[in-house]
């Protein structure tokens, strides 16, 4: 085997390149269909964001399909780990979403049951949280039996973690 044979063997197959391209187009289609509130939570390049907004504006199916192909082409040269993680976190059927939801439920229960110790741990994990608001919400949730305060606490934790 020569050195050029080894280099050729290291290249991905044509089928793999097509699968990768299709995956990027699918992710682009997900981004196009995503609500603005979710899209704002994802750190996107300005060119990619402009292409997504353009795809939303288009009415023709063929034009939209070509625009989604262009979005996939733009994403080929980007680091997609953050985008993938954010999309998975926002997809209600994904494993990442369920894990994130379960983690927030655990924090809520700990904040109610353990009090100040759990609040301190939460503040070290999420420094942008408001200590006073967490303390008030967790105390209210501990006193109430209806669950509305627990829901408020959970919504606040979700807002902080996003």
C-alpha positions, -999 to 999 in steps of 0.1 A, spaced: 0 0 0 12 34 -9 7 66 11 -20 78 -13 -40 45 -8 -40 51 29 -53 87 25 -81 75 2 -92 49 28 -94 75 55 -120 96 35 -157 91 44 -177 71 18 -200 88 -6 -230 73 13 -217 87 46 -214 122 31 -250 120 18 -262 109 53 -243 137 69 -258 162 44 -293 149 51 -288 152 88 -278 188 84 -309 195 62 -331 178 88 -316 200 115 -321 231 93 -358 221 88 -362 218 126 -347 252 131 -370 267 104 -401 252 121 -390 262 156 -409 290 174 -391 324 177 -389 320 215 -369 288 211 -348 300 183 -337 330 204 -323 306 230 -299 291 205 -266 308 198 -267 311 159 -245 328 134 -261 359 119 -258 345 84 -275 313 95 -302 332 114 -309 353 83 -312 322 62 -336 306 87 -358 338 87 -357 338 49 -369 302 47 -398 311 70 -408 339 47 -409 317 16 -443 303 5 -433 280 -23 -423 245 -13 -395 243 -39 -380 276 -27 -383 265 9 -366 232 1 -337 250 -17 -334 274 12 -332 245 37 -305 229 15 -286 263 17 -290 262 55 -275 227 56 -246 240 35 -240 269 59 -240 245 88 -213 222 72 -186 247 83 -199 253 118 -194 237 152 -228 221 157 -224 207 192 -240 236 209 -268 239 183 -275 201 185 -276 202 223 -300 232 223 -323 216 197 -323 183 217 -331 202 249 -360 220 233 -374 188 216 -399 173 241 -394 138 229 -357 137 232 -337 120 259 -318 152 267 -351 171 273 -363 143 297 -330 144 316 -331 181 319 -367 180 331 -359 153 357 -329 174 369 -352 204 374 -377 183 393 -350 170 416 -338 206 423 -374 217 430 -379 189 455 -345 195 471 -352 232 475 -385 225 492 -372 197 515 -337 208 524 -341 246 525 -310 269 527 -284 242 521 -300 233 487 -305 270 479 -267 275 484 -259 246 461 -283 257 435 -268 292 435 -233 278 430 -246 257 400 -267 286 386 -251 319 398 -275 341 377 -305 330 400 -321 354 424 -315 341 460 -345 359 475 -369 348 448 -358 311 452 -361 313 489 -396 328 488 -408 304 462 -394 273 480 -410 285 513 -443 290 497 -441 256 480 -433 240 514 -463 256 531 -489 250 503 -506 217 496 -523 226 464 -491 226 442 -495 260 425 -464 273 444 -445 242 433 -454 249 397 -442 285 401 -409 273 416 -405 248 388 -412 275 361 -386 298 377 -360 270 378 -367 262 341 -363 299 332 -330 301 351 -316 269 336 -325 279 300 
